[in-house]
Amino acid sequence: MASEPVAVLIVEDSMSLGSVYRAYLRHQPYAVSHVPDGASAMARLERDPPDVLLLDLQLPDMDGMDILRHVHERRMPVAVVIITGHGSVDKAVDAMRYGAFDFVEKPVASERLIVTVRNAVEKVHMRNFVDRLADDFRREGYHGFVGSSLPMQAVYRIIDSAAPSRATVFITGESGSGKEVCAEAIHRRSDRADKPFVAINCAAIPRDLMESEIFGHVKGAFTGAVRDREGAARQADGGTLFLDEIAEMDLDLQTKLLRFVQTGSFQPVGASSTEQVDVRFVCATNRDPLAEVAAGRFREDLFYRLHVIPIQLPPLREREGDILELANAFLVRYAAEEGKQLAGFDADVEAVFLAYSWPGNVRQLQNVIQNVVVLYDGEHVSRAMLPPPLDTIEPDARAAPPMHRPRAPKDQGQSAAVPIRPLKDIEREAIERAIAHFDDNIPQAAAALGVSPSTIYRKRQTWDRGE
């Protein structure tokens, strides 16, 4: 989708000067509009803040400095350029104190105005870029992932960059580290999100059936093939084919897969003709792929064909800041499913979680929490509830972290019936509730939500456009 043009608002009581400024900027890539008074400017700032504001100080209904102070106090993402015929050092100093980008005296030449607005636009773009980086850095979850640790922020950014392309992604990581979650995130962030996501676990299917699982077969191709069967390759047409534990694939089948990856065509088992599909490949393994190549168990040409964009998922022991976030998320989920009242962890339980090495990674943590929820009742998870081997861990009591509590509804039994809502809807509801709570004071709402005010202004503009 093309980006919105930069919005420039001229606030000038002289209609002739407003027309002159618009003429100066007519060949620039901006959406330029003009209002003749302060009330109209204030209404526009509240409804749809521009990127750049060209502001006259002498307005018929108010002092332009009041508008500048309004922008400054509410930390609006607007670059303000003062244009006035009543310039003075004191006014210029006041304008800069309240965050004005520039102070220009009338009459202003066309080239001066063009350069000033261009510089202001560059400042806006840089500020938005920094804000987006900051928002991304704070992400606590991402398309199925839970976690805000630095290693996971790096994974999220790679997915952001890789997902829109057609390039093959090769995911590596220990068992239980979330490779299928990563593959689904890539699919959901791509332009194929409304097409099928088909996953095949190459370690879970007998080798003599694997070719049929991927490419399908025709009736009579082998004993038991009583009808034509569509394989994963056909099912994933237009979407994403995820080949998990690909290092377990038989060498002969690797040869056929290489041809499929290269040409997009395949031949069902027992068929005499080939079929063509449009598939984006994502694969994963918990082994060292280069070691598998060196040992002759994985074709080198297939490896380099698939290993276009590598993603290395960190083990849970390297995501220390995420362990309690994940534990709380699993506790809320399973308590709701089982109708239990468990709503948090004792401090010594949290200390155990942080001290343990989690060889089974996220899957092991998930199983531990499910085990506790199914077997026990109570308000908090205690040490006595932990299954082996966590019940033998003795962390340093001095290192015990402060107690964390998941944000769970009081009635877990009823919450199990509540449908899962899209994250963007929950985010919008939280933002609008915060804005209402602080009587439309965007900076206070932003501070309470832990984001920058410009982030809220940008999201509101996106909602107004129906995106």
DRENDO-1510 file (C-alpha; in Angstrom, 1 decimal, always signed):
<recs>
REC; n; res; u; v; w
REC; 1; MET; +0.0; +0.0; +0.0 .
REC; 2; ALA; +1.3; +3.4; -1.0 .
REC; 3; SER; +2.2; +5.7; +1.9 .
REC; 4; GLU; +0.1; +8.7; +2.7 .
REC; 5; PRO; +1.4; +12.0; +1.3 .
REC; 6; VAL; +2.9; +14.5; +3.9 .
REC; 7; ALA; +0.1; +16.8; +5.2 .
REC; 8; VAL; +1.0; +20.5; +5.4 .
REC; 9; LEU; -1.5; +22.9; +7.0 .
REC; 10; ILE; -1.2; +26.6; +6.5 .
REC; 11; VAL; -2.8; +28.8; +9.2 .
REC; 12; GLU; -2.9; +32.3; +7.7 .
REC; 13; ASP; -5.7; +34.9; +8.0 .
REC; 14; SER; -4.8; +36.5; +4.7 .
REC; 15; MET; -6.4; +34.5; +2.0 .
REC; 16; SER; -4.0; +35.9; -0.6 .
REC; 17; LEU; -0.9; +34.9; +1.4 .
REC; 18; GLY; -2.4; +31.5; +2.0 .
REC; 19; SER; -2.8; +31.1; -1.8 .
REC; 20; VAL; +0.7; +32.3; -2.4 .
REC; 21; TYR; +2.2; +29.7; +0.0 .
REC; 22; ARG; +0.1; +27.0; -1.6 .
REC; 23; ALA; +1.4; +28.0; -5.0 .
REC; 24; TYR; +5.0; +27.9; -3.7 .
REC; 25; LEU; +4.4; +24.3; -2.6 .
REC; 26; ARG; +2.3; +23.1; -5.5 .
REC; 27; HIS; +5.1; +21.1; -7.2 .
REC; 28; GLN; +6.1; +19.4; -3.9 .
REC; 29; PRO; +4.8; +15.9; -2.9 .
REC; 30; TYR; +2.6; +17.3; -0.1 .
REC; 31; ALA; -1.1; +17.5; +0.6 .
REC; 32; VAL; -1.4; +21.2; +1.4 .
REC; 33; SER; -4.5; +22.8; +3.0 .
REC; 34; HIS; -5.3; +26.3; +4.4 .
REC; 35; VAL; -7.4; +27.6; +7.2 .
REC; 36; PRO; -7.9; +31.3; +8.0 .
REC; 37; ASP; -8.2; +31.3; +11.8 .
REC; 38; GLY; -7.1; +29.7; +15.1 .
REC; 39; ALA; -10.4; +27.9; +15.8 .
REC; 40; SER; -10.2; +26.0; +12.5 .
REC; 41; ALA; -6.6; +25.2; +13.1 .
REC; 42; MET; -7.3; +23.8; +16.6 .
REC; 43; ALA; -10.2; +21.7; +15.2 .
REC; 44; ARG; -7.9; +20.3; +12.5 .
REC; 45; LEU; -5.2; +19.5; +15.1 .
REC; 46; GLU; -7.7; +17.5; +17.2 .
REC; 47; ARG; -9.3; +15.7; +14.2 .
REC; 48; ASP; -6.4; +15.0; +11.9 .
REC; 49; PRO; -3.0; +16.5; +12.9 .
REC; 50; PRO; -0.9; +17.5; +9.9 .
REC; 51; ASP; +2.8; +16.6; +9.6 .
REC; 52; VAL; +3.8; +20.3; +9.2 .
REC; 53; LEU; +2.1; +23.4; +10.4 .
REC; 54; LEU; +2.9; +26.8; +8.8 .
REC; 55; LEU; +1.6; +29.1; +11.5 .
REC; 56; ASP; +0.9; +32.8; +11.5 .
REC; 57; LEU; +1.1; +34.4; +14.9 .
REC; 58; GLN; -1.4; +37.2; +14.3 .
REC; 59; LEU; -4.7; +35.5; +13.9 .
REC; 60; PRO; -8.2; +37.2; +14.1 .
REC; 61; ASP; -9.4; +35.0; +17.0 .
REC; 62; MET; -6.3; +34.1; +19.0 .
REC; 63; ASP; -2.5; +34.4; +19.3 .
REC; 64; GLY; -0.7; +31.8; +17.2 .
REC; 65; MET; +1.6; +31.2; +20.2 .
REC; 66; ASP; -1.4; +29.6; +22.0 .
REC; 67; ILE; -1.6; +27.1; +19.2 .
REC; 68; LEU; +2.1; +26.4; +19.4 .
REC; 69; ARG; +1.9; +25.9; +23.1 .
REC; 70; HIS; -1.1; +23.5; +22.6 .
REC; 71; VAL; +1.0; +21.4; +20.2 .
REC; 72; HIS; +4.0; +21.4; +22.6 .
REC; 73; GLU; +2.1; +20.6; +25.7 .
REC; 74; ARG; +0.2; +17.7; +24.1 .
REC; 75; ARG; +3.5; +16.5; +22.5 .
REC; 76; MET; +1.8; +16.2; +19.1 .
REC; 77; PRO; +3.9; +14.8; +16.2 .
REC; 78; VAL; +3.7; +18.1; +14.3 .
REC; 79; ALA; +6.6; +20.2; +13.1 .
REC; 80; VAL; +5.6; +23.9; +13.5 .
REC; 81; VAL; +7.1; +26.6; +11.4 .
REC; 82; ILE; +6.2; +30.1; +12.5 .
REC; 83; ILE; +5.7; +32.6; +9.7 .
REC; 84; THR; +5.1; +36.2; +10.9 .
REC; 85; GLY; +5.4; +39.8; +9.9 .
REC; 86; HIS; +5.8; +40.8; +13.5 .
REC; 87; GLY; +9.1; +39.1; +14.3 .
REC; 88; SER; +11.3; +39.9; +17.3 .
REC; 89; VAL; +14.1; +38.2; +19.2 .
REC; 90; ASP; +11.8; +37.6; +22.2 .
REC; 91; LYS; +9.1; +36.0; +20.0 .
REC; 92; ALA; +11.7; +33.8; +18.3 .
REC; 93; VAL; +13.1; +32.6; +21.6 .
REC; 94; ASP; +9.6; +31.9; +22.9 .
REC; 95; ALA; +8.7; +30.0; +19.8 .
REC; 96; MET; +11.9; +27.8; +20.0 .
REC; 97; ARG; +11.2; +27.2; +23.7 .
REC; 98; TYR; +7.8; +25.7; +22.8 .
REC; 99; GLY; +9.4; +23.5; +20.2 .
REC; 100; ALA; +8.9; +25.4; +16.9 .
REC; 101; PHE; +11.0; +23.9; +14.1 .
REC; 102; ASP; +11.8; +27.3; +12.5 .
REC; 103; PHE; +10.9; +31.0; +12.7 .
REC; 104; VAL; +10.5; +32.8; +9.4 .
REC; 105; GLU; +9.8; +36.5; +8.9 .
REC; 106; LYS; +7.5; +37.8; +6.2 .
REC; 107; PRO; +7.8; +38.3; +3.3 .
REC; 108; VAL; +9.1; +34.8; +2.7 .
REC; 109; ALA; +10.6; +33.8; -0.7 .
REC; 110; SER; +9.4; +30.6; -2.4 .
REC; 111; GLU; +12.8; +28.9; -2.2 .
REC; 112; ARG; +13.1; +29.7; +1.5 .
REC; 113; LEU; +9.6; +28.2; +2.2 .
REC; 114; ILE; +10.3; +25.1; +0.1 .
REC; 115; VAL; +13.6; +24.4; +1.9 .
REC; 116; THR; +12.1; +25.0; +5.3 .
REC; 117; VAL; +9.2; +22.7; +4.8 .
REC; 118; ARG; +11.4; +20.0; +3.3 .
REC; 119; ASN; +13.6; +20.1; +6.4 .
REC; 120; ALA; +10.6; +20.0; +8.6 .
REC; 121; VAL; +9.3; +16.9; +6.8 .
REC; 122; GLU; +12.7; +15.2; +7.2 .
REC; 123; LYS; +12.5; +15.8; +10.9 .
REC; 124; VAL; +9.0; +14.3; +11.0 .
REC; 125; HIS; +10.1; +11.3; +9.1 .
REC; 126; MET; +13.1; +10.8; +11.4 .
REC; 127; ARG; +10.9; +11.2; +14.5 .
REC; 128; ASN; +8.4; +8.7; +13.2 .
REC; 129; PHE; +11.2; +6.2; +12.4 .
REC; 130; VAL; +12.6; +6.5; +15.9 .
REC; 131; ASP; +9.1; +6.1; +17.4 .
REC; 132; ARG; +8.5; +2.9; +15.4 .
REC; 133; LEU; +11.8; +1.5; +16.4 .
REC; 134; ALA; +11.0; +2.2; +20.0 .
REC; 135; ASP; +7.5; +0.6; +19.6 .
REC; 136; ASP; +9.0; -2.5; +18.0 .
REC; 137; PHE; +11.7; -2.7; +20.7 .
REC; 138; ARG; +8.9; -2.8; +23.4 .
REC; 139; ARG; +6.9; -5.6; +21.7 .
REC; 140; GLU; +5.9; -8.2; +24.4 .
REC; 141; GLY; +4.3; -10.5; +21.9 .
REC; 142; TYR; +4.3; -11.1; +18.2 .
REC; 143; HIS; +2.0; -13.3; +16.1 .
REC; 144; GLY; +1.9; -16.2; +18.5 .
REC; 145; PHE; +5.2; -15.5; +20.3 .
REC; 146; VAL; +5.2; -14.3; +23.9 .
REC; 147; GLY; +8.3; -12.5; +25.0 .
REC; 148; SER; +10.1; -9.1; +25.0 .
REC; 149; SER; +13.7; -10.2; +25.5 .
REC; 150; LEU; +16.4; -8.8; +23.3 .
REC; 151; PRO; +17.0; -12.1; +21.4 .
REC; 152; MET; +13.3; -12.3; +20.5 .
REC; 153; GLN; +13.1; -8.6; +19.4 .
REC; 154; ALA; +15.8; -9.6; +16.9 .
REC; 155; VAL; +13.7; -12.5; +15.7 .
REC; 156; TYR; +10.7; -10.3; +15.3 .
REC; 157; ARG; +12.6; -7.8; +13.2 .
REC; 158; ILE; +13.9; -10.5; +10.9 .
REC; 159; ILE; +10.4; -11.8; +10.4 .
REC; 160; ASP; +9.2; -8.3; +9.7 .
REC; 161; SER; +11.8; -8.0; +6.9 .
REC; 162; ALA; +11.5; -11.5; +5.5 .
REC; 163; ALA; +7.8; -12.1; +5.5 .
REC; 164; PRO; +6.8; -9.9; +2.6 .
REC; 165; SER; +9.3; -11.5; +0.2 .
REC; 166; ARG; +9.1; -14.9; -1.6 .
REC; 167; ALA; +12.5; -15.9; -0.2 .
REC; 168; THR; +12.8; -19.3; +1.5 .
REC; 169; VAL; +13.3; -19.1; +5.2 .
REC; 170; PHE; +15.4; -21.7; +7.1 .
REC; 171; ILE; +14.6; -21.8; +10.9 .
REC; 172; THR; +17.0; -23.5; +13.3 .
REC; 173; GLY; +16.6; -24.0; +17.0 .
REC; 174; GLU; +16.4; -26.6; +19.8 .
REC; 175; SER; +13.3; -28.7; +20.1 .
REC; 176; GLY; +10.4; -26.8; +21.8 .
REC; 177; SER; +11.9; -23.4; +20.9 .
REC; 178; GLY; +8.9; -22.4; +18.7 .
REC; 179; LYS; +9.9; -23.1; +15.2 .
REC; 180; GLU; +6.4; -23.8; +14.0 .
REC; 181; VAL; +5.2; -20.6; +15.7 .
REC; 182; CYS; +7.9; -18.8; +13.8 .
REC; 183; ALA; +6.8; -20.3; +10.5 .
REC; 184; GLU; +3.2; -19.3; +11.1 .
REC; 185; ALA; +4.3; -15.8; +12.0 .
REC; 186; ILE; +6.1; -15.5; +8.7 .
REC; 187; HIS; +3.0; -16.7; +6.9 .
REC; 188; ARG; +0.7; -14.3; +8.8 .
REC; 189; ARG; +2.9; -11.3; +8.1 .
REC; 190; SER; +3.2; -12.1; +4.4 .
REC; 191; ASP; +0.8; -11.2; +1.5 .
REC; 192; ARG; -0.2; -14.9; +1.5 .
REC; 193; ALA; -1.8; -14.7; +4.9 .
REC; 194; ASP; -5.3; -15.4; +3.5 .
REC; 195; LYS; -4.0; -18.5; +1.7 .
REC; 196; PRO; -3.2; -21.9; +3.2 .
REC; 197; PHE; -0.5; -22.6; +5.7 .
REC; 198; VAL; +0.4; -26.3; +5.5 .
REC; 199; ALA; +2.8; -27.9; +7.9 .
REC; 200; ILE; +4.5; -31.3; +7.4 .
REC; 201; ASN; +6.7; -32.9; +10.2 .
REC; 202; CYS; +9.3; -34.9; +8.4 .
REC; 203; ALA; +10.2; -36.8; +11.5 .
REC; 204; ALA; +6.7; -37.9; +12.4 .
REC; 205; ILE; +5.7; -39.6; +9.1 .
REC; 206; PRO; +7.2; -43.0; +8.0 .
REC; 207; ARG; +9.7; -42.5; +5.2 .
REC; 208; ASP; +7.8; -44.7; +2.7 .
REC; 209; LEU; +4.7; -42.4; +3.1 .
REC; 210; MET; +6.5; -39.1; +3.1 .
REC; 211; GLU; +6.6; -38.6; -0.7 .
REC; 212; SER; +2.9; -39.2; -0.9 .
REC; 213; GLU; +2.3; -36.8; +2.0 .
REC; 214; ILE; +4.1; -34.0; +0.2 .
REC; 215; PHE; +3.3; -34.7; -3.4 .
REC; 216; GLY; +0.1; -36.8; -3.2 .
REC; 217; HIS; -0.6; -39.9; -5.2 .
REC; 218; VAL; -3.0; -41.3; -7.8 .
REC; 219; LYS; -5.3; -44.3; -7.3 .
REC; 220; GLY; -3.5; -47.6; -7.5 .
REC; 221; ALA; +0.0; -46.0; -7.1 .
REC; 222; PHE; +0.7; -48.5; -4.2 .
REC; 223; THR; -1.1; -51.0; -2.0 .
REC; 224; GLY; -3.8; -49.1; -0.1 .
REC; 225; ALA; -4.0; -46.2; -2.6 .
REC; 226; VAL; -7.7; -46.7; -3.3 .
REC; 227; ARG; -8.3; -43.1; -4.5 .
REC; 228; ASP; -6.4; -40.1; -5.7 .
REC; 229; ARG; -4.9; -38.1; -2.8 .
REC; 230; GLU; -3.9; -34.4; -2.8 .
REC; 231; GLY; -0.6; -33.8; -1.1 .
REC; 232; ALA; +0.7; -30.9; +0.9 .
REC; 233; ALA; +2.3; -29.3; -2.2 .
REC; 234; ARG; -1.1; -28.9; -3.9 .
REC; 235; GLN; -2.9; -28.0; -0.6 .
REC; 236; ALA; -0.4; -25.1; -0.1 .
REC; 237; ASP; -0.8; -23.6; -3.5 .
REC; 238; GLY; -0.8; -19.8; -3.2 .
REC; 239; GLY; +0.3; -20.1; +0.4 .
REC; 240; THR; +3.1; -21.4; +2.6 .
REC; 241; LEU; +4.5; -25.0; +2.9 .
REC; 242; PHE; +6.3; -25.5; +6.2 .
REC; 243; LEU; +8.7; -28.5; +6.3 .
REC; 244; ASP; +9.5; -29.1; +9.9 .
REC; 245; GLU; +12.5; -31.3; +10.9 .
REC; 246; ILE; +13.6; -31.3; +7.3 .
REC; 247; ALA; +17.0; -32.9; +8.2 .
REC; 248; GLU; +15.1; -36.1; +8.8 .
REC; 249; MET; +14.1; -36.4; +5.1 .
REC; 250; ASP; +15.4; -39.4; +3.1 .
REC; 251; LEU; +18.1; -38.5; +0.6 .
REC; 252; ASP; +16.1; -39.8; -2.4 .
REC; 253; LEU; +13.2; -37.6; -1.5 .
REC; 254; GLN; +15.5; -34.7; -1.0 .
REC; 255; THR; +16.4; -34.9; -4.7 .
REC; 256; LYS; +12.7; -34.6; -5.6 .
REC; 257; LEU; +12.2; -31.8; -3.2 .
REC; 258; LEU; +15.1; -29.9; -4.7 .
REC; 259; ARG; +13.5; -30.1; -8.1 .
REC; 260; PHE; +10.2; -28.9; -6.6 .
REC; 261; VAL; +11.9; -26.0; -4.9 .
REC; 262; GLN; +13.7; -25.0; -8.2 .
REC; 263; THR; +10.8; -25.3; -10.6 .
REC; 264; GLY; +7.6; -25.2; -8.5 .
REC; 265; SER; +6.5; -28.4; -10.3 .
REC; 266; PHE; +6.1; -31.9; -8.9 .
REC; 267; GLN; +4.8; -35.3; -9.9 .
REC; 268; PRO; +2.4; -37.1; -7.6 .
REC; 269; VAL; +3.3; -40.7; -6.8 .
REC; 270; GLY; +2.2; -43.0; -9.6 .
REC; 271; ALA; +1.2; -40.0; -11.9 .
REC; 272; SER; +2.6; -39.6; -15.5 .
REC; 273; SER; +2.4; -35.8; -15.6 .
REC; 274; THR; +3.6; -33.0; -13.5 .
REC; 275; GLU; +1.7; -30.3; -11.7 .
REC; 276; GLN; +2.7; -26.6; -11.1 .
REC; 277; VAL; +2.0; -24.7; -7.9 .
REC; 278; ASP; +3.0; -21.3; -6.4 .
REC; 279; VAL; +4.4; -22.1; -2.9 .
REC; 280; ARG; +6.5; -20.2; -0.4 .
REC; 281; PHE; +8.9; -22.6; +1.4 .
REC; 282; VAL; +9.7; -22.3; +5.1 .
REC; 283; CYS; +11.7; -25.2; +6.7 .
REC; 284; ALA; +13.1; -25.9; +10.1 .
REC; 285; THR; +15.4; -28.3; +11.9 .
REC; 286; ASN; +16.7; -28.8; +15.5 .
REC; 287; ARG; +20.0; -30.2; +14.1 .
REC; 288; ASP; +23.1; -28.3; +12.8 .
REC; 289; PRO; +22.3; -28.3; +9.1 .
REC; 290; LEU; +26.0; -27.8; +8.1 .
REC; 291; ALA; +27.0; -30.8; +10.2 .
REC; 292; GLU; +24.3; -32.8; +8.5 .
REC; 293; VAL; +25.6; -31.7; +5.1 .
REC; 294; ALA; +29.2; -32.6; +6.1 .
REC; 295; ALA; +28.0; -36.1; +7.3 .
REC; 296; GLY; +26.3; -36.7; +4.0 .
REC; 297; ARG; +22.8; -36.9; +5.4 .
REC; 298; PHE; +21.6; -33.6; +3.8 .
REC; 299; ARG; +22.1; -32.6; +0.2 .
REC; 300; GLU; +24.4; -29.6; +0.0 .
REC; 301; ASP; +22.6; -28.2; -3.1 .
REC; 302; LEU; +19.3; -28.5; -1.3 .
REC; 303; PHE; +20.7; -26.8; +1.8 .
REC; 304; TYR; +21.9; -23.8; -0.1 .
REC; 305; ARG; +18.7; -23.6; -2.1 .
REC; 306; LEU; +16.6; -23.5; +1.1 .
REC; 307; HIS; +19.1; -21.5; +3.3 .
REC; 308; VAL; +18.2; -18.1; +1.9 .
REC; 309; ILE; +17.1; -16.3; +5.0 .
REC; 310; PRO; +18.2; -18.0; +8.2 .
REC; 311; ILE; +16.5; -17.5; +11.6 .
REC; 312; GLN; +18.1; -18.9; +14.7 .
REC; 313; LEU; +15.6; -19.2; +17.5 .
REC; 314; PRO; +17.2; -18.7; +21.0 .
REC; 315; PRO; +16.6; -21.4; +23.6 .
REC; 316; LEU; +14.5; -20.4; +26.6 .
REC; 317; ARG; +17.5; -20.3; +28.9 .
REC; 318; GLU; +18.8; -17.4; +26.8 .
REC; 319; ARG; +15.5; -15.6; +27.1 .
REC; 320; GLU; +15.5; -15.1; +30.9 .
REC; 321; GLY; +13.2; -12.0; +30.8 .
REC; 322; ASP; +10.6; -14.1; +28.9 .
REC; 323; ILE; +10.3; -17.1; +31.2 .
REC; 324; LEU; +7.8; -15.4; +33.6 .
REC; 325; GLU; +5.9; -13.8; +30.8 .
REC; 326; LEU; +5.4; -17.2; +29.2 .
REC; 327; ALA; +4.6; -18.9; +32.5 .
REC; 328; ASN; +1.9; -16.3; +33.3 .
REC; 329; ALA; +0.4; -16.5; +29.7 .
REC; 330; PHE; +0.2; -20.3; +30.0 .
REC; 331; LEU; -1.3; -20.1; +33.5 .
REC; 332; VAL; -4.1; -17.7; +32.3 .
REC; 333; ARG; -4.8; -20.0; +29.3 .
REC; 334; TYR; -4.9; -23.3; +31.2 .
REC; 335; ALA; -6.7; -22.0; +34.2 .
REC; 336; ALA; -9.4; -20.7; +31.9 .
REC; 337; GLU; -9.7; -24.0; +30.1 .
REC; 338; GLU; -9.8; -26.0; +33.3 .
REC; 339; GLY; -12.0; -23.6; +35.3 .
REC; 340; LYS; -9.4; -23.2; +38.0 .
REC; 341; GLN; -8.8; -20.1; +40.2 .
REC; 342; LEU; -4.9; -20.2; +40.0 .
REC; 343; ALA; -3.9; -16.6; +39.3 .
REC; 344; GLY; -0.2; -16.3; +40.0 .
REC; 345; PHE; +3.1; -17.8; +41.2 .
REC; 346; ASP; +4.7; -17.7; +44.7 .
REC; 347; ALA; +8.0; -15.8; +44.6 .
REC; 348; ASP; +10.0; -19.0; +45.3 .
REC; 349; VAL; +8.3; -20.7; +42.3 .
REC; 350; GLU; +9.4; -17.8; +40.1 .
REC; 351; ALA; +12.9; -18.1; +41.4 .
REC; 352; VAL; +12.9; -21.8; +40.5 .
REC; 353; PHE; +11.7; -21.0; +37.0 .
REC; 354; LEU; +14.5; -18.5; +36.5 .
REC; 355; ALA; +17.2; -20.9; +37.9 .
REC; 356; TYR; +16.2; -23.9; +35.8 .
REC; 357; SER; +17.9; -24.4; +32.4 .
REC; 358; TRP; +14.7; -25.6; +30.5 .
REC; 359; PRO; +16.2; -28.2; +28.2 .
REC; 360; GLY; +12.8; -28.7; +26.6 .
REC; 361; ASN; +12.4; -25.0; +26.1 .
REC; 362; VAL; +9.0; -23.3; +25.7 .
REC; 363; ARG; +7.2; -26.7; +25.2 .
REC; 364; GLN; +8.6; -28.0; +28.5 .
REC; 365; LEU; +7.5; -24.8; +30.4 .
REC; 366; GLN; +4.0; -25.1; +28.8 .
REC; 367; ASN; +3.7; -28.7; +29.9 .
REC; 368; VAL; +4.8; -27.9; +33.4 .
REC; 369; ILE; +2.1; -25.2; +33.7 .
REC; 370; GLN; -0.5; -27.4; +32.3 .
REC; 371; ASN; +0.5; -30.2; +34.7 .
REC; 372; VAL; +0.1; -27.9; +37.7 .
REC; 373; VAL; -3.2; -26.4; +36.6 .
REC; 374; VAL; -4.8; -29.9; +35.9 .
REC; 375; LEU; -3.6; -31.5; +39.2 .
REC; 376; TYR; -4.0; -28.7; +41.7 .
REC; 377; ASP; -6.4; -26.1; +43.0 .
REC; 378; GLY; -5.7; -22.9; +44.9 .
REC; 379; GLU; -5.0; -19.2; +44.3 .
REC; 380; HIS; -1.3; -19.3; +43.6 .
REC; 381; VAL; +1.2; -21.9; +42.4 .
REC; 382; SER; +3.5; -23.0; +45.2 .
REC; 383; ARG; +6.7; -25.0; +45.3 .
REC; 384; ALA; +4.8; -28.1; +46.4 .
REC; 385; MET; +2.9; -28.2; +43.1 .
REC; 386; LEU; +5.9; -28.3; +40.8 .
REC; 387; PRO; +6.6; -31.6; +39.0 .
REC; 388; PRO; +10.0; -33.2; +38.7 .
REC; 389; PRO; +12.7; -32.1; +38.1 .
REC; 390; LEU; +11.7; -28.6; +39.2 .
REC; 391; ASP; +10.7; -29.8; +42.7 .
REC; 392; THR; +14.4; -30.4; +43.4 .
REC; 393; ILE; +15.7; -27.0; +42.3 .
REC; 394; GLU; +17.0; -24.9; +45.2 .
REC; 395; PRO; +17.7; -21.4; +43.9 .
REC; 396; ASP; +19.4; -18.7; +45.9 .
REC; 397; ALA; +16.6; -17.1; +48.0 .
REC; 398; ARG; +18.3; -13.8; +47.7 .
REC; 399; ALA; +17.9; -13.9; +43.9 .
REC; 400; ALA; +14.1; -14.5; +44.1 .
REC; 401; PRO; +12.4; -12.0; +41.9 .
REC; 402; PRO; +9.3; -9.9; +42.9 .
REC; 403; MET; +6.1; -11.7; +42.5 .
REC; 404; HIS; +4.4; -11.5; +39.0 .
REC; 405; ARG; +0.7; -11.8; +38.4 .
REC; 406; PRO; -0.9; -12.5; +35.1 .
REC; 407; ARG; -3.8; -10.2; +34.2 .
REC; 408; ALA; -6.5; -12.8; +34.5 .
REC; 409; PRO; -10.2; -12.3; +35.0 .
REC; 410; LYS; -11.5; -13.2; +38.5 .
REC; 411; ASP; -13.9; -15.9; +37.1 .
REC; 412; GLN; -11.7; -18.2; +35.2 .
REC; 413; GLY; -14.5; -20.6; +34.6 .
REC; 414; GLN; -16.5; -18.0; +32.7 .
REC; 415; SER; -13.5; -16.7; +30.8 .
REC; 416; ALA; -13.1; -20.0; +29.1 .
REC; 417; ALA; -16.2; -19.2; +27.0 .
REC; 418; VAL; -14.9; -15.8; +26.0 .
REC; 419; PRO; -13.7; -15.8; +22.3 .
REC; 420; ILE; -10.2; -14.8; +21.4 .
REC; 421; ARG; -10.2; -11.3; +19.9 .
REC; 422; PRO; -7.8; -9.9; +17.4 .
REC; 423; LEU; -4.9; -8.1; +19.0 .
REC; 424; LYS; -5.4; -4.9; +17.0 .
REC; 425; ASP; -9.0; -4.6; +18.5 .
REC; 426; ILE; -7.7; -5.1; +22.0 .
REC; 427; GLU; -4.9; -2.5; +21.4 .
REC; 428; ARG; -7.4; +0.0; +20.0 .
REC; 429; GLU; -9.8; -0.5; +22.9 .
REC; 430; ALA; -6.9; -0.1; +25.5 .
REC; 431; ILE; -5.8; +3.1; +23.8 .
REC; 432; GLU; -9.3; +4.6; +23.6 .
REC; 433; ARG; -10.0; +3.7; +27.2 .
REC; 434; ALA; -6.8; +5.4; +28.3 .
REC; 435; ILE; -7.6; +8.5; +26.3 .
REC; 436; ALA; -11.1; +8.7; +27.8 .
REC; 437; HIS; -9.7; +8.1; +31.3 .
REC; 438; PHE; -7.3; +11.1; +31.0 .
REC; 439; ASP; -10.0; +13.3; +29.5 .
REC; 440; ASP; -8.4; +13.3; +26.0 .
REC; 441; ASN; -4.9; +14.1; +27.3 .
REC; 442; ILE; -2.8; +12.2; +24.8 .
REC; 443; PRO; +0.5; +12.6; +26.6 .
REC; 444; GLN; -0.9; +11.3; +29.9 .
REC; 445; ALA; -2.6; +8.4; +28.1 .
REC; 446; ALA; +0.6; +7.5; +26.3 .
REC; 447; ALA; +2.6; +7.6; +29.5 .
REC; 448; ALA; +0.2; +5.2; +31.2 .
REC; 449; LEU; +0.4; +2.9; +28.2 .
REC; 450; GLY; +4.2; +3.0; +27.9 .
REC; 451; VAL; +4.3; +4.4; +24.4 .
REC; 452; SER; +5.1; +7.7; +22.8 .
REC; 453; PRO; +2.3; +10.3; +22.1 .
REC; 454; SER; +3.1; +10.3; +18.4 .
REC; 455; THR; +2.4; +6.5; +18.4 .
REC; 456; ILE; -1.2; +7.2; +19.6 .
REC; 457; TYR; -1.7; +10.0; +17.1 .
REC; 458; ARG; -0.4; +7.8; +14.3 .
REC; 459; LYS; -2.7; +4.9; +15.2 .
REC; 460; ARG; -5.7; +7.2; +15.4 .
REC; 461; GLN; -5.0; +8.5; +11.9 .
REC; 462; THR; -4.8; +4.9; +10.8 .
REC; 463; TRP; -8.2; +4.1; +12.3 .
REC; 464; ASP; -9.7; +7.2; +10.7 .
REC; 465; ARG; -8.5; +5.9; +7.3 .
REC; 466; GLY; -10.2; +2.5; +8.1 .
REC; 467; GLU; -7.0; +0.5; +8.0 .
</recs>
